Amino acid sequence: MGSEGPISVTIHITGFGKFHGVPDNPTEIIVSNLKGFLKRRGNPLNIGSCTILDAAGDGSLPLLYSIMESSIESVSTADSLNKNEQVIWLHFGVSGGAKEFAIERQAYNEATFRCPDEHGWQPQQLPIVPEDGDILRTRQTSLSVEGIVKQLKKKCFDVVVSDDADRFVCNYVYYHSLRFAEQKGHKSLFVHVPFFSRIDEDTQMEFAASLLESLTLNYH
């Protein structure tokens, strides 16, 4: 049968550029350098794309949806040959006060920006997708968050599960990604990282590579 055989997982990755008070976003560096880092390690993971989004709510959506829709086309082509081709959307964002990595379990249907985003937008208590209901609505990742954290802790990374991705741009993008993933049969995950002053760049690159390996192992 066409559905038998190993699952082939393609991971599409995003990070953010600068935003208020953060001229150098570590996620821009991580995501921009990740393909080269994996290549040097001889890692065979299938990375579909690495994209830097503007740190903006609505302003980030045209590029986000463009790359997500492009992934549908590529999977549809491959699907005619391989029914086990699967897609994960992995999003990195920085958490200013964090001292550890945080795997985000869910996103809220609420946009309450503590400051204007990079396009000057500052919504307050607005539903991200009004047709989904009020601002208390949440969407959760279908990936095994606990399994991912367990594997990363075995590799001695300081990582926790989080149920609150804030209500700023990170949560905004994650909500849209989770909604899209659910509609298209994909999976989505958001991960907050600290500044390099808290956890150095080399360690964060190793973390990102280990996270990708864990996502592939925990795909079900």
trRosetta pair geometry for C-beta under 8 A, 3 or more apart (Angstrom, degrees):
i j d omega theta_ij theta_ji phi_ij phi_ji
1 4 5.0 101 66 -14 85 103
2 82 7.6 -173 -178 -137 93 25
2 83 4.4 99 131 -13 98 126
3 83 4.5 -68 -92 99 61 141
3 84 6.6 118 -157 -60 50 87
5 82 7.8 -89 83 -145 137 91
5 84 5.8 -139 84 0 92 151
6 84 6.7 146 104 130 36 155
7 84 4.6 -130 -112 176 52 108
7 86 5.5 3 -177 3 110 126
7 219 6.0 -144 111 102 147 130
8 46 6.8 34 178 8 88 159
8 82 6.2 9 23 150 134 146
8 84 5.7 102 13 108 79 91
8 85 5.1 -24 73 -105 108 60
8 86 6.8 157 80 22 50 74
9 46 6.5 159 90 52 55 113
9 86 5.0 -27 -105 75 68 100
9 87 7.6 155 -158 -90 62 18
9 88 6.1 19 -175 -6 108 111
9 215 7.2 -174 151 123 150 92
9 216 4.9 -175 56 -121 144 80
9 219 5.2 -161 -86 -46 139 163
10 46 4.9 -71 -105 119 64 116
10 47 7.7 105 -163 -148 69 9
10 48 4.3 66 168 -53 110 115
10 71 7.4 -179 106 -150 129 109
10 74 7.8 -104 115 109 173 126
10 75 7.3 -147 38 -83 138 99
10 85 6.9 14 -7 -173 111 89
10 86 7.2 176 24 87 71 46
10 87 5.4 -23 69 -106 94 68
10 88 7.4 -179 89 26 45 71
11 45 6.8 -18 24 168 125 113
11 46 6.8 130 15 88 76 67
11 47 5.8 -41 71 -113 89 57
11 48 6.4 -177 74 8 31 91
11 87 7.8 148 -93 -161 30 53
11 88 4.8 -19 -111 68 76 104
11 89 8.0 158 -159 -92 60 16
11 90 5.6 11 -173 -1 106 122
11 212 5.9 -158 53 -140 171 98
11 215 6.4 87 -97 98 133 144
11 216 7.6 -83 -42 -64 123 89
12 47 7.8 115 -96 -171 35 61
12 48 4.4 -45 -76 69 81 117
12 49 4.7 14 -137 47 91 92
12 51 7.6 9 176 6 94 110
12 67 6.6 162 -176 147 138 114
12 68 7.6 164 97 -96 159 59
12 71 5.7 -77 -44 -83 150 143
12 87 6.8 7 -1 -168 107 100
12 88 7.2 -179 27 88 67 52
12 89 5.4 -23 70 -110 99 64
12 90 7.1 166 81 26 45 74
13 31 5.5 -171 131 -133 112 100
13 34 6.5 -34 90 60 163 160
13 47 6.7 -31 0 -151 116 104
13 49 7.0 -164 37 94 63 57
13 50 5.0 -6 71 -111 106 69
13 51 7.2 163 91 25 54 68
13 90 4.9 -21 -106 74 75 100
13 91 7.6 164 -158 -86 52 33
13 92 7.1 20 -174 -7 96 104
14 31 6.7 4 179 -129 19 156
14 50 7.8 161 -88 -161 35 44
14 51 4.8 -27 -107 73 82 91
14 52 7.2 145 -160 -99 70 21
14 53 5.4 29 -176 -17 122 111
14 64 7.1 5 -95 -112 163 87
14 67 7.8 146 -74 73 113 152
14 89 7.6 2 3 -174 106 90
14 90 7.5 171 24 92 64 53
14 91 4.9 -12 63 -116 99 76
14 92 7.0 -165 94 29 51 71
14 173 7.4 -125 99 169 144 143
15 25 6.9 157 157 124 106 120
15 27 3.4 -177 -154 145 107 94
15 28 5.1 -178 118 -78 128 37
15 30 6.1 150 -89 65 147 92
15 31 3.4 -155 -10 -5 123 138
15 32 7.4 -83 43 -25 140 74
15 50 7.8 9 3 -176 99 85
15 51 7.7 175 28 91 62 46
15 52 5.5 -27 72 -110 86 71
15 53 7.3 -177 87 23 34 79
15 91 7.7 156 -82 -163 35 57
15 92 4.6 -17 -101 69 82 108
15 93 7.6 164 -148 -79 58 42
16 19 6.7 -13 149 -25 128 117
16 25 5.3 -102 93 173 81 162
16 27 5.4 50 33 76 72 130
16 28 6.6 -75 88 -56 39 86
16 52 6.9 103 -144 -163 11 74
16 53 5.5 -41 -104 70 64 85
16 54 7.5 11 -151 143 80 14
16 55 4.5 73 -178 -81 122 88
16 92 7.6 -137 2 95 78 72
16 93 5.9 41 -2 -116 126 75
16 94 7.3 -115 54 7 116 90
16 169 7.0 100 -115 113 148 133
16 170 7.7 -85 -33 -82 144 79
17 25 5.9 155 179 22 19 138
17 28 5.4 68 -104 -85 48 134
17 52 5.4 79 -55 164 87 114
17 53 7.2 -139 -1 89 84 38
17 54 5.9 -29 36 -115 118 42
17 55 5.8 -124 66 -18 68 91
17 118 7.3 41 82 -76 105 169
18 22 6.0 -176 -153 101 63 71
18 23 5.1 -1 -132 -145 127 35
18 24 7.0 -8 -95 -60 95 22
18 25 5.7 -156 -85 -22 39 103
18 28 7.7 -22 -43 -24 57 150
18 55 6.7 -110 97 7 32 130
18 118 7.2 114 92 -101 71 131
19 22 5.3 18 58 53 72 106
19 25 6.9 60 7 -74 83 124
19 55 3.4 -89 -69 106 118 158
19 117 6.9 -49 -139 -153 116 62
19 118 5.5 -98 -112 -55 77 102
19 169 7.0 -149 -104 17 159 149
20 115 4.7 -104 77 109 171 142
20 116 7.0 121 -58 68 136 65
20 117 7.9 -115 -16 -126 109 27
20 118 7.7 -152 -33 -73 75 66
21 96 7.5 7 112 -102 125 143
21 115 7.9 94 -5 46 112 167
22 25 5.5 68 140 -83 116 76
22 55 7.9 120 69 -68 117 171
22 94 6.5 162 -154 78 156 142
22 96 7.1 -126 -71 -88 121 103
24 28 7.7 -121 -171 49 53 123
24 29 7.6 27 175 -34 92 119
25 28 4.5 88 78 -6 98 105
25 29 7.5 -178 96 -4 58 82
25 55 7.2 174 -74 -57 152 129
25 94 5.7 -153 -155 -6 82 135
26 29 5.6 -57 -156 38 45 111
26 30 6.1 45 149 -22 75 106
26 94 5.5 114 40 -91 96 125
26 193 6.0 -113 97 103 127 124
26 194 7.8 25 35 102 159 38
26 195 6.0 168 -28 -135 132 44
26 196 5.3 163 -102 -38 125 90
26 201 7.3 -152 -144 -103 105 81
26 204 6.6 -39 169 150 127 172
27 30 5.4 -49 -140 38 38 114
27 31 5.9 30 164 -13 70 109
27 92 4.0 176 -138 116 115 109
27 93 6.0 -36 -47 -107 160 21
27 94 5.5 -138 -19 -40 105 88
27 193 6.4 148 -74 40 88 122
28 31 6.4 -59 -140 43 23 102
28 32 5.9 21 161 -18 61 117
28 52 5.3 47 -127 -125 86 127
29 32 6.0 -59 -138 40 23 109
29 33 6.1 -1 169 1 62 118
29 196 8.0 -4 58 -55 150 132
29 201 6.7 -58 125 -133 140 117
30 33 6.6 -82 -150 47 18 94
30 34 6.1 38 157 -60 62 102
30 92 6.0 -92 82 134 135 170
30 193 7.1 94 -28 25 159 169
30 201 8.0 -156 -76 -150 78 79
30 204 5.9 -87 -93 135 120 114
30 205 6.5 -166 -128 -90 80 65
30 208 5.4 158 -173 -59 115 153
31 34 5.7 -32 -141 -8 30 121
31 50 5.0 167 173 -171 85 102
31 51 7.3 -55 161 57 137 29
31 52 6.2 155 88 -76 133 78
31 92 6.0 -166 -55 39 109 131
32 50 6.8 153 -97 139 28 128
32 52 6.6 3 -65 -53 96 122
33 36 5.6 -67 -167 50 61 110
33 37 5.5 66 138 -31 87 109
33 205 6.8 -52 101 -112 119 121
34 37 5.5 -57 -144 36 32 114
34 38 6.3 29 160 -17 67 106
34 47 7.1 166 116 -123 111 157
34 50 5.8 175 50 -111 113 143
34 205 7.4 -171 -103 -141 66 84
34 208 5.8 -98 -115 133 114 141
34 209 7.6 177 -152 -71 88 75
35 38 6.0 -57 -149 38 29 108
35 39 6.3 31 153 -22 64 108
35 47 5.6 -146 -99 80 90 154
35 50 5.9 -126 -31 -12 108 143
36 39 5.5 -53 -146 34 32 114
36 40 6.4 33 156 -20 65 104
37 40 6.0 -56 -152 34 29 109
37 41 6.6 21 152 -11 62 110
37 205 5.2 -137 -141 -173 158 120
37 208 7.7 68 85 79 150 119
37 209 6.5 -121 125 -64 116 119
38 41 5.7 -62 -150 43 33 109
38 43 4.1 -83 -165 58 85 121
38 45 6.0 -81 -160 45 144 109
38 47 6.8 142 43 -24 160 134
38 209 6.0 166 -90 -116 83 104
38 212 7.5 -35 -96 65 132 159
39 42 7.6 36 179 -72 32 30
39 43 7.5 -78 -61 42 22 79
41 209 6.5 63 21 -147 167 153
43 209 6.3 -148 -61 -157 166 111
43 212 7.8 80 158 90 144 130
43 213 7.6 -100 -151 -70 124 103
45 212 5.2 37 -146 143 166 126
45 213 6.9 -106 -72 -77 127 62
45 216 6.5 -137 -121 -44 98 143
47 50 6.6 6 166 -46 125 97
47 212 7.7 -30 -81 -144 97 146
48 71 6.1 58 152 -113 154 106
48 74 7.2 155 -148 83 120 155
48 87 7.3 -1 -19 -131 157 95
49 67 5.7 -146 100 -162 161 124
49 70 7.8 70 -42 89 153 127
49 71 7.5 -112 7 -73 124 104
51 63 6.8 177 174 154 133 114
51 67 5.5 -100 -43 -59 160 167
53 56 7.8 -132 153 38 93 74
53 60 4.4 47 178 -147 120 113
53 63 6.0 176 -116 85 81 128
53 64 6.2 24 -107 -65 133 94
53 173 6.7 120 97 -109 167 147
54 59 5.3 -64 91 124 135 111
54 60 5.2 -150 64 -86 79 78
54 63 7.6 118 7 22 89 138
54 117 8.0 89 137 155 96 110
54 118 5.2 -134 176 75 98 137
54 119 6.8 67 140 -41 139 101
55 60 7.5 10 -121 -67 9 125
55 117 6.1 -154 125 -163 71 90
55 118 4.7 100 68 -19 80 121
55 169 5.3 130 -173 76 68 172
56 59 3.1 -19 120 61 144 118
56 60 4.9 164 71 -34 75 85
56 117 4.2 123 -122 139 59 129
56 118 4.7 -93 -60 52 96 88
56 119 4.2 58 -133 -2 141 107
56 121 6.6 86 -161 32 92 114
56 169 6.4 45 13 -119 1 129
57 60 6.6 -112 159 18 6 100
57 61 7.8 3 143 -30 50 102
57 111 5.9 58 -131 -139 147 137
57 113 7.0 -103 -42 -63 128 131
57 117 5.4 -172 -8 -20 81 161
57 119 7.7 -112 38 45 69 117
57 121 5.6 -99 37 92 114 135
57 123 6.8 -27 18 8 174 119
57 169 5.7 -126 -69 -110 63 76
57 172 4.6 -85 -127 178 85 166
58 61 5.6 -43 -160 5 45 122
58 119 7.4 -97 69 71 82 149
58 121 6.4 87 28 -26 102 175
59 62 7.9 -43 -174 14 36 97
59 117 6.6 -176 28 113 124 130
59 118 6.8 -128 84 75 152 87
59 119 3.7 156 -55 -24 152 149
59 121 6.9 179 -18 6 108 128
60 63 6.5 -70 -172 49 53 101
60 64 5.5 51 141 -27 84 119
60 169 6.9 101 -12 -164 144 110
60 172 7.6 116 45 106 128 116
60 173 5.9 -45 106 -88 146 109
61 64 5.3 -60 -135 42 34 114
61 65 5.7 24 172 -12 73 109
61 176 6.6 -135 -113 -141 98 170
62 65 6.4 -62 -143 42 21 100
62 66 6.2 28 156 -26 60 111
63 66 5.4 -54 -145 33 31 117
63 67 6.6 20 162 -11 66 104
64 67 6.5 -66 -155 38 25 98
64 68 6.3 18 154 -14 64 113
64 173 6.4 -158 -103 -141 153 96
64 176 6.5 69 125 107 147 137
64 177 7.3 -97 -176 -73 124 89
65 68 5.4 -55 -138 42 36 111
65 69 5.9 36 161 -19 69 106
65 176 7.8 -80 -66 163 91 129
65 180 7.5 -166 -113 -96 78 147
66 69 6.2 -57 -146 38 23 106
66 70 6.4 26 152 -22 60 108
67 70 5.4 -49 -146 34 35 117
67 71 6.6 42 153 -25 63 99
68 71 5.7 -50 -155 28 34 113
68 72 7.1 41 146 -23 61 97
68 89 7.0 -3 -106 -92 101 137
68 177 7.5 -161 -89 -121 139 72
68 180 5.4 -4 175 159 153 155
68 184 7.9 172 169 7 103 160
69 72 5.4 -43 -158 23 42 117
69 73 7.0 42 147 -18 65 99
70 73 5.7 -52 -157 31 39 112
70 74 6.6 33 150 -15 69 105
71 74 5.8 -54 -146 39 37 108
71 75 6.1 32 157 -15 69 108
71 87 5.6 108 161 -138 128 149
71 186 7.7 55 116 -94 134 144
72 75 6.0 -60 -146 41 27 106
72 76 6.1 31 155 -25 64 109
72 184 6.1 -98 -97 -146 109 138
73 76 5.7 -53 -146 32 27 113
73 77 6.7 28 155 -18 61 103
74 77 5.9 -53 -155 33 32 111
74 78 6.5 23 152 -10 65 109
75 78 5.6 -59 -144 45 35 106
75 79 5.7 47 153 -39 69 106
75 85 5.4 180 -145 119 84 122
75 87 5.8 -72 -72 -42 144 123
76 79 5.5 -46 -141 24 28 119
76 80 7.6 39 157 -28 55 90
77 80 6.6 -50 -173 13 33 108
78 81 6.0 -72 -169 47 49 98
78 82 5.5 -31 160 46 89 103
78 85 4.6 90 114 -64 124 170
79 82 6.7 -85 -118 71 29 58
79 83 6.4 58 -160 -106 75 45
79 85 5.7 -119 -80 46 66 121
82 85 4.8 91 99 -35 108 100
86 186 7.6 139 -176 -127 71 57
86 187 7.4 23 167 6 111 106
86 219 6.1 134 100 -178 152 140
87 181 8.0 -147 100 -127 99 89
87 184 7.8 -25 61 117 133 118
87 186 4.4 -44 85 -123 103 104
87 187 7.3 172 97 29 56 68
88 143 7.4 59 -130 -76 117 131
88 186 6.9 163 -95 -179 26 90
88 187 4.8 -24 -112 74 76 98
88 188 7.2 162 -165 -86 61 30
88 189 6.9 -4 -176 10 106 104
88 215 5.6 144 151 166 173 130
88 219 7.0 -109 -57 -99 124 113
89 177 5.0 -148 113 -167 146 119
89 180 7.7 52 -14 83 160 115
89 181 5.9 -127 20 -75 120 119
89 186 6.1 57 -13 145 99 133
89 187 7.1 -168 25 96 70 47
89 188 4.3 -11 64 -112 106 81
89 189 7.2 165 89 26 61 57
90 188 7.8 -177 -72 -154 34 50
90 189 5.5 -7 -113 66 68 95
90 191 7.0 0 -172 4 91 112
90 211 7.6 132 -154 131 143 119
90 212 7.4 -84 -27 -96 173 78
90 215 6.7 -70 -78 -83 129 166
91 170 7.5 153 133 -153 123 76
91 173 6.0 172 -152 119 157 121
91 174 6.1 -148 61 -86 148 78
91 177 6.2 -159 -29 -19 135 169
91 188 7.4 15 -4 -173 106 93
91 189 7.1 -172 28 96 73 48
91 190 4.6 -24 71 -109 106 76
91 191 7.1 164 85 24 53 66
92 190 7.8 164 -84 -159 20 61
92 191 5.5 -25 -107 71 66 92
92 192 7.9 131 -161 -104 57 23
92 193 6.1 2 -165 -3 104 117
92 208 7.5 -19 -82 -110 142 114
93 165 7.8 84 54 -167 143 106
93 169 7.5 174 -128 93 136 89
93 170 3.7 124 157 -108 179 119
93 173 7.8 154 -63 50 128 130
93 190 6.6 1 9 -173 111 105
93 191 7.5 161 29 84 67 45
93 192 5.5 -35 78 -105 85 69
93 193 7.5 165 83 22 34 75
94 98 7.9 -152 -179 31 59 122
94 192 6.9 88 -155 -160 13 75
94 193 5.8 -46 -107 71 62 78
94 194 7.2 66 -155 -157 81 14
94 195 6.6 62 -164 -73 124 62
95 98 3.8 69 90 -22 112 124
95 102 6.5 28 -3 22 152 130
95 166 7.8 167 -115 -25 98 130
95 192 4.1 40 -25 176 116 127
95 193 7.2 161 18 67 82 26
95 194 6.4 -47 67 -92 82 55
96 195 7.0 31 -137 -37 48 110
98 101 7.7 83 158 -86 136 21
98 102 6.4 -110 -130 -15 141 115
98 192 6.1 159 -51 135 163 114
98 193 7.3 177 86 147 143 21
98 194 4.1 -136 94 -86 94 88
98 195 8.0 145 61 0 82 66
98 198 6.8 155 99 100 65 170
99 158 7.3 -49 126 126 77 144
99 194 5.9 56 -108 -89 16 155
99 198 5.3 -140 -124 -165 54 127
99 199 7.8 121 -175 -37 47 97
100 158 4.2 -106 -124 130 100 102
100 159 6.1 -179 169 -91 102 28
100 160 5.8 66 114 -2 136 102
100 194 6.8 76 19 -31 15 123
100 199 7.8 91 -111 -44 30 135
101 152 7.4 -90 80 155 140 150
101 157 6.2 -8 23 158 134 115
101 158 6.6 132 16 90 81 63
101 159 4.2 -25 73 -106 105 86
101 160 7.4 161 86 22 56 62
101 191 6.5 -6 -174 -177 100 105
101 192 7.0 160 -161 85 50 60
101 193 5.8 -12 -113 -108 82 65
101 194 7.4 -100 -71 -6 51 85
101 199 7.6 -35 -47 19 86 168
101 207 6.0 -176 -64 -175 152 146
102 159 7.2 178 -79 -157 25 67
102 160 5.5 -20 -111 68 71 86
102 161 7.6 79 -160 -166 70 10
102 162 4.1 28 -179 -19 117 131
102 191 6.9 159 81 -160 53 57
102 192 4.2 0 56 55 106 106
103 145 5.4 161 126 -153 127 94
103 148 5.9 148 -125 96 161 126
103 149 5.6 -129 20 -69 142 98
103 159 6.5 49 -20 174 99 110
103 160 7.3 -157 24 96 78 38
103 161 5.5 -38 69 -110 98 56
103 162 6.7 162 71 20 41 81
103 189 7.0 -29 -159 -173 90 114
103 191 5.7 -23 -105 -108 56 85
104 107 7.2 52 148 -64 127 76
104 141 7.6 112 102 -18 69 127
104 162 5.2 -35 -100 75 60 103
104 163 7.9 129 -155 -104 62 15
104 164 8.0 -104 -135 71 95 19
104 165 4.4 37 -139 -76 143 111
104 170 7.9 168 -51 149 164 115
104 174 6.4 -50 107 -134 145 160
104 189 7.3 147 60 -173 80 65
104 190 4.2 -20 50 80 132 97
104 191 6.7 -152 6 -83 88 31
104 192 6.5 86 -45 -14 108 95
105 140 5.9 -16 155 -143 82 95
105 141 6.2 -125 -161 28 42 100
105 145 5.1 -32 -99 -65 87 168
105 161 6.0 41 -46 -176 112 100
105 162 6.7 -165 2 83 84 46
105 163 5.2 -22 47 -101 121 64
106 138 4.8 23 169 177 131 120
106 139 6.4 165 -154 83 82 39
106 140 4.4 -40 -94 -97 97 70
106 141 7.0 -134 -78 -2 48 73
106 163 6.0 16 33 -154 107 67
106 165 7.4 -151 88 -7 48 106
106 178 7.9 45 -147 -96 52 166
107 138 6.7 159 80 -153 38 74
107 139 5.6 -11 57 57 88 89
107 165 5.6 -33 -104 38 73 136
107 171 5.1 152 -147 -160 93 72
107 174 3.9 176 -77 106 139 107
107 175 4.0 -147 126 -70 134 71
107 178 5.7 -177 29 4 121 140
107 190 7.0 82 -65 6 110 143
108 135 6.7 38 160 174 108 71
108 136 7.4 -51 -151 -143 105 22
108 137 7.2 123 -161 79 60 50
108 138 5.4 -41 -99 -97 57 81
108 164 7.9 9 -22 -133 118 67
108 165 7.7 -168 8 49 83 89
108 167 6.4 -43 68 -103 126 86
108 171 6.0 -6 42 -176 81 131
108 175 6.9 -60 75 -81 30 126
109 127 5.1 3 147 -151 102 83
109 128 5.1 -128 -158 30 58 95
109 129 6.1 -80 -142 41 108 79
109 132 5.2 -149 -120 96 149 130
109 133 6.6 93 77 71 164 78
109 134 7.2 123 88 106 123 32
109 135 5.7 -147 93 -132 79 38
109 136 7.5 -11 50 57 99 23
109 137 4.0 13 12 70 136 99
109 138 7.0 -133 -10 -78 83 31
109 139 7.5 87 -55 -13 90 93
109 175 6.0 136 -95 -150 52 143
110 125 6.6 -30 -155 -135 105 45
110 126 7.3 129 -155 69 54 40
110 127 6.7 -45 -92 -106 50 43
110 128 6.7 -51 -1 -25 9 92
110 135 3.7 67 -89 -163 102 102
110 136 7.7 45 -47 -58 120 29
110 167 5.1 -46 108 -135 101 116
110 171 7.4 -16 71 132 72 139
111 123 4.2 36 116 82 114 134
111 124 8.0 -66 110 -52 72 9
111 125 7.9 -91 75 -10 54 3
111 126 4.8 -25 59 66 100 94
111 127 7.6 37 12 126 87 7
111 128 5.3 116 -35 -80 101 79
111 167 6.4 148 -141 168 22 91
111 171 7.8 178 -98 93 58 107
111 172 5.6 49 -102 -95 101 109
112 123 6.8 -92 -93 106 32 78
112 124 5.4 48 -130 -141 78 48
112 125 5.4 34 -85 -55 110 50
112 126 7.5 156 -68 20 60 67
112 167 4.1 18 47 121 87 143
112 168 7.9 -63 82 -70 54 52
113 116 6.8 74 125 -108 136 21
113 117 6.0 -85 -141 -42 153 88
113 121 7.0 104 13 114 161 73
113 122 4.7 -126 79 -140 120 61
113 123 5.8 86 3 46 102 63
113 124 7.5 -91 36 -71 67 57
113 167 7.3 -127 -67 113 38 85
113 168 5.5 86 -123 -124 69 71
113 169 7.3 46 -112 -45 109 72
114 168 6.2 -45 11 -82 92 114
115 122 6.7 -82 156 -110 22 119
116 120 5.0 -12 -180 -147 133 37
116 121 6.3 130 -154 56 79 24
116 122 4.4 -72 -90 -51 63 108
117 120 7.1 -49 66 19 64 16
117 121 5.1 -10 35 57 106 83
117 122 7.1 176 -5 -73 70 60
117 168 7.8 148 -86 -173 96 87
117 169 5.6 112 -118 -71 121 119
123 126 4.2 -68 178 19 127 130
125 135 5.9 -76 -164 -52 69 166
126 135 7.5 127 99 -86 14 118
127 130 4.8 116 85 -94 127 53
127 132 6.7 -174 178 60 122 93
127 133 7.1 -170 -132 93 144 38
127 134 6.3 -122 -80 -154 122 27
127 135 5.4 -130 -84 -73 71 69
127 137 7.5 42 -137 32 109 117
128 132 7.6 -4 71 38 81 136
128 172 5.9 175 -117 -135 127 70
128 175 4.9 85 81 97 164 151
128 176 7.0 -123 158 -54 129 82
129 132 4.2 65 92 -5 105 117
129 175 7.1 -159 -7 143 105 118
129 176 7.6 138 -51 -94 114 70
129 179 6.4 98 -25 -91 160 166
132 137 5.2 -177 137 109 103 162
132 179 7.4 -88 -81 -107 139 132
133 136 7.8 -64 125 60 112 74
133 137 4.4 118 74 -54 113 137
134 137 6.1 138 66 -19 52 94
139 175 6.1 119 33 -139 121 67
139 178 4.1 148 118 121 129 138
139 179 6.1 -119 -74 -64 171 70
139 182 7.0 -111 -158 -27 126 140
140 178 7.4 140 64 -154 10 141
141 145 6.5 109 73 -58 122 104
141 178 6.5 -103 -79 -112 60 109
141 187 6.8 65 -166 -173 89 87
141 188 5.9 -128 -114 82 92 66
141 189 5.2 56 -127 -93 152 71
141 190 7.9 -156 -58 13 128 72
142 181 7.7 -157 16 129 110 122
142 182 7.7 131 -27 -94 123 80
142 187 5.5 -110 63 -120 97 96
143 148 6.7 32 144 -34 115 132
143 187 5.3 100 -55 178 95 130
143 188 7.9 -140 -12 67 113 31
143 189 5.4 -27 28 -68 149 119
143 215 6.9 -34 -144 -135 143 81
143 218 6.1 73 -171 118 92 114
143 219 7.4 -43 -120 -103 91 51
144 147 3.6 20 127 23 123 121
144 148 6.2 149 95 -21 72 83
144 218 4.5 -125 50 -174 109 118
144 220 7.0 21 -26 48 119 97
145 148 5.8 -57 -150 35 30 111
145 149 6.3 26 156 -16 66 107
145 161 5.4 89 148 -122 121 114
145 189 7.9 161 -94 -127 84 114
146 149 5.9 -56 -147 39 31 109
146 150 6.2 35 154 -24 65 107
146 161 6.8 -18 -85 -68 61 144
147 150 5.7 -52 -146 33 30 114
147 151 6.6 27 158 -16 63 105
147 214 7.7 169 125 -178 82 102
147 218 4.6 153 104 -120 127 127
148 151 6.1 -60 -154 36 29 107
148 152 6.4 22 154 -14 65 111
148 189 7.9 113 -58 -141 174 156
148 211 7.2 41 -172 -144 112 73
148 214 4.8 105 -138 143 75 128
148 215 6.8 25 -112 -77 120 59
148 218 5.4 -97 -67 13 80 165
149 152 5.8 -60 -146 41 32 109
149 153 6.1 33 157 -21 67 107
149 159 5.5 -157 -138 115 81 110
149 160 7.0 32 -138 -149 133 16
149 161 5.5 -72 -51 -54 156 89
150 153 5.9 -56 -147 35 27 110
150 154 6.7 33 152 -24 61 103
151 154 5.6 -50 -155 27 34 116
151 155 7.1 22 150 -9 62 104
151 210 7.7 -172 129 165 99 99
151 214 4.5 164 86 -118 140 116
151 217 6.9 128 -96 75 166 140
151 218 7.4 -140 -2 -46 141 119
152 155 5.8 -61 -157 41 38 106
152 157 4.6 -55 167 55 94 125
152 159 4.7 1 111 34 134 154
152 207 7.3 48 -152 -148 117 83
152 210 6.0 119 -116 125 80 120
152 211 6.6 17 -91 -86 125 71
152 214 6.1 -43 -54 -53 86 161
153 156 7.4 51 -176 -79 40 18
153 157 6.6 -98 -88 59 35 71
153 159 6.2 -127 -65 51 76 98
155 210 5.3 -142 79 -151 169 153
157 203 7.9 150 -117 174 88 99
157 207 5.2 115 -125 -113 140 100
157 210 6.8 179 -30 79 141 148
158 199 7.5 -154 48 -88 115 133
159 207 7.7 153 -67 -149 121 119
162 165 6.7 112 115 -72 121 61
162 192 6.9 1 23 23 156 124
165 170 5.3 -130 166 116 107 108
165 171 4.3 152 99 -85 103 83
165 174 5.6 9 104 29 170 158
165 190 5.8 33 -116 98 146 144
165 192 7.1 177 -132 -46 80 118
166 170 6.2 66 54 56 109 113
166 171 5.4 -143 80 -27 62 120
167 171 5.4 -58 -120 53 26 154
168 171 6.2 104 50 20 43 99
168 172 7.0 -77 130 -10 33 104
169 172 5.2 -56 -145 35 35 119
169 173 6.3 31 161 -16 70 103
170 173 6.3 -58 -151 38 26 104
170 174 6.2 23 154 -17 63 113
170 190 6.4 121 175 -174 95 138
170 192 6.9 39 -166 -87 160 97
171 174 5.6 -59 -143 40 30 113
171 175 6.2 35 158 -26 66 103
172 175 6.2 -53 -153 28 24 109
172 176 6.9 17 153 -10 59 106
173 176 5.9 -60 -154 40 33 108
173 177 6.1 32 152 -20 68 111
173 190 7.6 129 91 -102 95 127
174 177 5.6 -58 -144 39 31 112
174 178 6.1 32 158 -20 68 106
174 188 7.2 148 -156 145 67 123
174 190 4.1 -41 -102 -43 125 145
175 178 5.9 -54 -146 36 28 109
175 179 6.3 28 155 -19 63 109
176 179 5.8 -58 -150 37 30 113
176 180 6.3 28 155 -17 66 109
177 180 5.8 -56 -146 39 30 110
177 181 6.0 31 155 -22 65 109
177 188 4.3 155 137 -148 102 146
177 190 7.4 132 59 -58 141 99
178 181 5.6 -54 -143 37 29 113
178 182 6.3 31 157 -21 63 105
178 188 4.9 -139 -85 69 54 139
179 182 6.0 -54 -150 33 27 110
179 183 6.6 24 153 -16 62 109
180 183 5.8 -61 -152 37 31 110
180 184 6.1 0 162 3 68 117
180 186 7.1 -6 119 47 81 127
180 188 7.5 94 65 -57 87 141
181 184 6.3 -73 -138 50 25 93
181 185 7.8 -98 176 76 56 14
181 186 3.9 -98 -138 83 76 92
181 187 5.7 84 -174 -121 134 8
181 188 4.0 -146 -26 -23 154 107
187 219 7.0 -165 18 -130 156 86
189 215 7.0 -141 23 -111 150 121
191 211 6.7 -4 -78 -152 168 157
193 199 7.4 -106 -175 59 90 126
193 204 5.9 74 -164 -140 138 120
193 207 7.6 141 -116 94 116 143
194 198 3.8 -64 140 72 137 140
194 199 5.2 102 62 13 114 101
195 198 5.2 98 61 5 73 99
195 199 7.9 137 82 34 40 66
196 199 7.0 -80 -133 80 36 50
196 200 5.8 44 -170 -139 81 36
196 201 4.9 2 -129 -55 124 78
196 204 6.8 -89 -102 -4 77 141
199 203 5.2 -106 173 88 93 128
199 204 5.6 117 114 -60 107 93
199 207 7.7 28 145 -19 142 146
200 203 5.1 90 63 12 78 104
200 204 7.0 -148 100 -6 38 91
201 204 5.6 -60 -146 38 32 110
201 205 6.3 33 157 -21 68 103
202 205 5.8 -54 -151 33 30 110
202 206 6.6 30 151 -16 64 105
203 206 5.6 -54 -150 38 34 112
203 207 6.3 40 149 -24 66 104
204 207 5.3 -47 -146 34 35 117
204 208 6.4 40 153 -22 65 100
205 208 5.7 -49 -148 32 33 112
205 209 6.6 32 153 -16 63 104
206 209 5.8 -55 -150 38 32 110
206 210 6.3 29 153 -16 66 109
207 210 5.8 -60 -147 41 29 108
207 211 6.1 35 153 -25 66 107
208 211 5.5 -51 -147 32 30 116
208 212 6.7 32 154 -20 62 102
209 212 5.9 -52 -153 31 32 112
209 213 6.7 31 150 -16 63 104
210 213 5.6 -52 -151 36 36 113
210 214 6.3 37 150 -20 66 107
211 214 5.6 -57 -149 37 32 113
211 215 6.4 36 153 -24 66 103
212 215 5.7 -49 -148 30 32 113
212 216 6.8 32 154 -17 62 102
213 216 6.0 -56 -156 34 32 110
213 217 6.5 25 151 -14 65 110
214 217 5.6 -59 -147 41 34 109
214 218 5.8 11 162 -3 71 115
215 218 6.1 -67 -136 49 26 96
215 219 6.6 50 157 -56 62 90
216 219 6.0 -31 -156 -12 30 115
